[in-house]
Amino acid sequence: MESPSTPRPRVIVVGVDGSPSSVAALQLAASLVPLAGDVIHAVAAWQYPLVFGLYTPVDWNYEELGGKALDRALADALPSTYPCEIERHLLKGAPAEVLIEESRHASMVVVGSRGHGGFGGLLLGSVSSAVAERAECPVLVSHGALQLREGETVALRPVGASA
C-alpha cells in the first residue's frame, strides 16, 4: 500500500481502437509525457456488438481482435525503444465507460476525435464526446497527427519552468 508521502505515478490514459485517430492520440500522448505523465496506459475496450443480439458468430473473437488492434496501433505509433513506460490494457466493456473508469486514476486522458465506429456527419465521435464530458481528469481530444518539420522534436515543460 502506498503511503501518503509516496507520489503516485502520473498516468496518461490513451483510448486505442486501431484507427488512425487513435494512433495519432498515442503519438500526442507520448509527446506530453514530460509534462503530464510517467506512464502511458494504452487502453483498448472490446464488447460484443449489439447488432447480433444474442447471437455471436462462433469464429469471431472480439477480445483477440481488440488485442491485435491495440498491438498494431502501438507498433505504428511508437518506437519499441520509447523511453517511458507503456502499459497495454485490453478491457471488456463499452469504450466510453472503460475510459471514464480509467480516468479516475489518471492525470490525463487522450482520445482521438474519430474512431472506427462513427457516423460521417459527427464532428466529434460519441466515445470522445462522452469521455470529455464525464472523465474525472483533464481530457485532450486529438484531431490528427502532430505535424513536425524534418529534424524537429517536441520539448514540453511545465509553465514557468526555465528554458
HUFEN-V963999 format. One record per pair of residues at least 24 apart in sequence whose ideal C-beta (glycine too) atoms are under 7 Angstrom apart, sorted by the first residue. I is the first residue (numbers start at 1). J is the second residue. D is the distance in Angstrom with one decimal. If there is no record, write none. Layout:
I:J:D / I:J:D
This chain:
9:38:4.5 / 9:39:5.1 / 10:36:6.3 / 10:37:4.6 / 10:38:4.8 / 10:107:4.3 / 11:37:6.1 / 11:39:5.1 / 11:41:5.5 / 11:105:6.3 / 11:106:4.7 / 11:107:6.0 / 12:36:5.8 / 12:37:3.7 / 12:40:5.2 / 12:106:6.7 / 12:107:6.5 / 12:108:5.0 / 12:110:6.2 / 13:41:4.8 / 13:43:5.7 / 13:99:6.6 / 13:102:4.7 / 13:103:6.3 / 13:106:4.4 / 13:109:4.7 / 14:40:6.1 / 14:41:6.9 / 14:42:5.3 / 14:43:6.6 / 14:110:4.8 / 15:43:5.9 / 15:95:6.5 / 15:99:5.0 / 15:111:4.3 / 15:127:6.7 / 15:131:7.0 / 16:42:5.1 / 16:43:6.4 / 16:44:4.8 / 16:70:5.3 / 16:73:4.9 / 17:44:6.4 / 17:69:6.3 / 17:95:6.9 / 17:115:4.6 / 17:116:5.3 / 18:69:3.1 / 18:72:5.9 / 18:73:5.1 / 18:116:6.8 / 19:112:6.3 / 19:114:6.9 / 19:115:4.9 / 19:116:4.8 / 21:112:2.8 / 21:113:5.9 / 21:114:4.8 / 21:115:6.2 / 21:142:6.8 / 22:73:5.7 / 22:112:4.6 / 22:115:6.4 / 23:73:5.2 / 23:76:5.0 / 23:77:4.6 / 24:112:6.0 / 24:142:5.1 / 24:144:5.6 / 24:145:4.4 / 25:110:4.9 / 25:111:5.8 / 25:112:4.3 / 25:142:4.3 / 26:73:6.3 / 26:74:6.9 / 26:77:3.7 / 26:78:6.3 / 27:77:5.1 / 27:145:6.2 / 27:146:6.0 / 28:110:5.8 / 28:142:4.8 / 28:146:5.6 / 29:110:4.3 / 30:78:5.8 / 30:82:6.5 / 31:146:6.0 / 31:154:4.2 / 31:156:6.7 / 32:156:6.4 / 33:84:4.8 / 34:156:5.3 / 34:157:6.5 / 35:156:4.4 / 35:157:6.8 / 35:158:6.2 / 36:107:5.4 / 36:108:4.8 / 37:107:5.8 / 37:108:6.7 / 38:84:6.9 / 38:85:7.0 / 39:84:6.8 / 39:85:4.6 / 39:87:6.2 / 40:84:6.4 / 40:86:4.7 / 41:87:5.1 / 41:89:5.5 / 41:102:6.6 / 42:70:6.3 / 42:74:5.8 / 42:86:6.2 / 42:88:5.5 / 42:89:6.7 / 43:89:4.6 / 43:91:6.5 / 43:98:6.5 / 43:99:6.4 / 43:102:5.6 / 44:69:6.3 / 44:70:4.0 / 44:90:5.2 / 45:91:5.3 / 45:93:5.3 / 45:94:6.7 / 45:95:4.2 / 45:98:4.0 / 46:90:6.9 / 46:92:6.0 / 47:92:6.4 / 47:93:6.1 / 47:94:5.8 / 63:90:6.8 / 66:90:5.6 / 95:127:4.8 / 96:127:4.7 / 96:130:3.8 / 96:131:5.7 / 99:131:4.8 / 100:131:6.0 / 100:134:5.1 / 100:135:5.7 / 103:135:3.8 / 103:136:4.8 / 103:137:5.0 / 104:136:5.0 / 106:137:5.0 / 107:137:6.1 / 108:137:5.9 / 108:138:5.1 / 108:140:6.3 / 109:135:5.2 / 109:137:6.2 / 109:139:4.8 / 110:140:4.8 / 110:142:6.2 / 111:139:6.8 / 111:141:5.8 / 111:142:7.0 / 112:142:5.2 / 113:141:5.2 / 113:142:6.4 / 113:143:4.8
